[in-house]
Amino acid sequence: MLANRHNSAARAAAMDKEASTMADTEATKEGNGGAQPTGNGNDKAASPTLNILTQYVKDLSFESPAAPQSLRGRDKAPAISINVNVNANPISEKEFDVLLSLNAQASFEKDKDVLFNIELVYGGVFRIEGFPQEHMLPILFVECPRLLFPFARQIIAECSRNGGFPPLMIDPIDFGQMFQQRMAEEQARQKVQATT
């Protein structure tokens, strides 16, 4: 009987060891465990990574200069103007501070009868590793603000709601188009400076 228990315990231990080995093998195959071979002979090369280290509100301002009169019902919807800007500053070789600035104004006449004005500068610190240098500007000015935008949008919506107005839900922003436009303007500016 004692020998039977010992054999059962030995079999159970062997099965546990085999299951553990299989789990380790599966985890490596699926990418849930250690490093995966890249297939190019250089298994130590890291794949490109983009990590958000922190997000923060750098500046937030809500103004409703005509409150409480501005809170009364109106026959027509106000005009909403939204300005967007993106800036990026290096903190270290691999870390960058990206600032998404949103300015939203609701008014019935340009700069007259302003219902509210919201200014938000929302930042994120990103660690960017393993990308080719030519991809850095699109990552900083397209991908990073794209990741920050949903959080900034929520802050704007809550701010307008807390100010007594309906939540202002900003439509998605095409940061790729903004970046292309900014690069075209920069190239045009350089051509003008080169000819003068």
ABEGO torsion letter per residue (X at the ends): XAAAAAAAAAAAAAAAAAAAAAAAAAAAAAGABBBBBAGAGBAABBBBBBBBABBBBABBBBBBAAOAAAABBBABBBBBBBBBBBBBBBABAABBBBBBBBBBBBBABBGBGBABBBBBBBBBBBBBBGBBAAAAAAAAAAAAAAAAAAAAAAAAAAAAAAAGBBBBBBBBBBAAAAAAAAAAAAAAAAAAAAAX
